[in-house]
């Protein structure tokens, strides 16, 4: 039972899953286009939610929202299901495979045996495609991997029902009908406006204000939490940025590619100009990650010697937030 499914590697899992499922069904939609139309770019600080004993910082929309918004804006009808019973989840997956219908799954990373050990930690918002079953093993197209792979029935069940924050609960999703033609032009504008609204939201934990919020907290962590905890928290900021999905810098490069592609499709030169500006901002996020990693890898427990370094990276974040505020105001006007 194997569907003729073509694997395309991508920078980020959910974008890649959606793009691959669309291509399988005859629609050539790029990963950046999925990300932009689905309003995937976001910044949000969630202090009450902990992953690896540190507050969550997300640089993307919640799991499943990219596909949901992309589908709604392009006229694609999709089905999403969650399960309390692993047997029911398995039966529904097998049913789809028997109908030659590949499906997207949300899974936990920690028990994905084909991942390198350094990337296997408790994070439950990873996405993959299951496109078949052979000799008791499910055939997997994980878009962040170079090649296709497979998992046993027990291995797949374990990652589908991982516990903790964003527990997937067997979450599966797949398109069930398509329009004759995707009206990308209207969908692009809706996606851009939604992203601008989120990034410019008047809420202290979201968007540009959220970035300023984290900068302020970084300044306080060494004295308030102690160097050990401060380093752990700062490491979390970077890990969520650079290792989970493609994070702060990588997402901005994808968004820049979306703006460039959209600018050509819409004949909007302003979007192409803003694409270059977003790439520059992405570079600044990467610079921040590099400086921050140098701090939390330093084993010194001397608070005084670390305070200036923490202030420096906080200044970098404040500068990025200021630039993004200007950027998203210009982007909002461009459409």
Number of C-alpha atoms within 10 A of each C-alpha: 15 16 16 11 19 13 22 19 19 20 17 23 24 31 28 27 30 30 25 28 24 19 17 16 14 10 14 12 16 19 25 27 25 28 29 29 31 29 26 29 26 22 22 25 21 14 11 8 13 13 17 12 11 18 16 20 26 20 26 21 18 13 17 21 15 22 27 18 22 26 21 14 20 20 18 20 14 15 12 14 13 16 17 11 11 16 11 13 21 16 11 15 22 19 12 16 20 16 10 16 22 27 22 27 27 28 28 27 22 18 18 19 14 13 13 8 11 8 13 15 15 16 21 24 21 21 28 22 28 28 26 25 20 11 7 11 16 22 20 21 28 28 25 21 17 12 12 15 14 21 19 15 13 11 15 23 18 18 25 27 22 23 15 13 15 17 18 24 22 26 20 25 22 22 20 10 12 17 10 8 10 16 12 19 13 13 21 27 18 19 22 23 18 19 23 23 14 20 24 20 15 13 13 15 19 22 27 28 23 24 26 22 20 21 22 16 17 23 20 17 20 21 13 11 12 14 22 15 16 24 25 15 22 22 20 21 25 23 18 19 23 20 14 20 22 21 25 30 24 22 25 24 21 27 27 26 23 24 28 22 18 24 19 12 12 15 11 15 15 16 23 19 14 20 25 16 16 23 20 15 23 22 16 18 22 18 15 21 23 14 16 22 17 11 19 22 11 11 10 12 13 11 15 11 10 18 17 12 16 24 16 17 22 24 18 19 23 20 17 19 22 15 15 21 18 12 16 22 14 15 19 16 10 15 14
